[in-house]
Amino acid sequence: MKTKAIKLMIVTLLFSGVMFAQDLSSNQVPSVVFNTFKKEFPKANDVEWEMKGDRYNVEFEIGWFSDYEAWFKKSGELIRYEMDISKKDLPDAVRQSIKEQYKGYHVDDATKIVENNVETYAVEIEKGNDERDLIFSINGEQIKP
């Protein structure tokens, strides 16, 4: 029941985000933002820009299966980016923490988050019908249950 409530809340937030987000073409993005993006992610393709509040949000791919999302200030500063990763790309300390603290669970989804040059990992784990969303530091310390 808790999982259904969380999923409903996520869907609601996604739709409300769509209502307040404004799609942009690349030529509508200020050059300082666009140039920082190109410098940080030179191999980006399938790029989609949006304006969310006062932030520029961009979703893109690098390679065939690497999905990214990044946020920029109007000044061009990269605030945060996320990239989908496979469970084998999780740091050993994170995998070990999950193995020790959540016996019988397996990793269903993983995301690397970089904000202010600090790496964290959002991990969805499952055991039967029990799903949990967790956040870990690069050292395997659980930040958010």
C-alpha positions, 0 to 999 in steps of 0.5 A, spaced: 500 500 500 505 504 501 509 503 495 502 505 491 501 511 495 509 513 493 508 511 486 501 515 485 505 521 489 511 521 483 506 520 478 502 527 480 509 530 481 511 528 474 505 531 471 505 537 475 512 538 473 510 538 466 505 543 467 510 548 469 516 546 465 517 550 458 520 546 452 525 550 449 529 549 442 537 549 443 537 556 440 532 559 446 537 557 451 542 562 453 549 561 450 553 561 456 548 555 458 549 552 452 556 553 452 557 550 459 553 544 457 557 543 451 563 543 455 561 539 460 558 534 456 561 534 449 558 527 446 551 529 448 546 527 443 538 527 443 538 533 447 531 536 450 531 543 453 526 545 458 525 551 463 523 549 470 522 555 474 529 559 473 533 553 472 535 550 465 534 543 465 536 538 459 535 531 458 540 527 453 544 521 452 551 519 451 552 513 447 546 508 446 543 507 453 546 512 458 541 517 460 542 524 463 539 530 466 542 536 468 540 543 471 544 549 470 543 556 473 541 562 468 549 564 469 551 558 466 553 554 472 552 547 472 548 545 478 547 538 478 547 532 473 544 525 474 546 519 470 542 512 469 548 507 471 547 499 471 548 496 478 555 493 476 557 501 476 555 502 483 561 503 488 563 497 491 562 500 498 555 501 496 554 494 493 557 492 500 552 496 504 546 493 500 548 486 501 549 487 509 543 491 510 538 489 506 539 481 505 535 478 500 534 484 496 536 486 489 538 492 485 533 494 480 535 501 478 541 506 480 542 513 478 549 517 480 548 524 482 553 529 482 551 536 485 556 541 488 562 536 486 559 531 491 557 524 488 551 520 491 547 514 488 540 513 488 538 506 488 531 502 488 532 495 491 526 490 491 525 483 495 518 480 492 513 486 492 517 490 497 521 496 493 525 501 497 528 507 494 535 509 498 540 514 497 548 512 499 554 516 499 560 514 495 563 511 501 557 506 502 553 510 507 546 510 507 544 518 507 536 517 506 532 510 507 
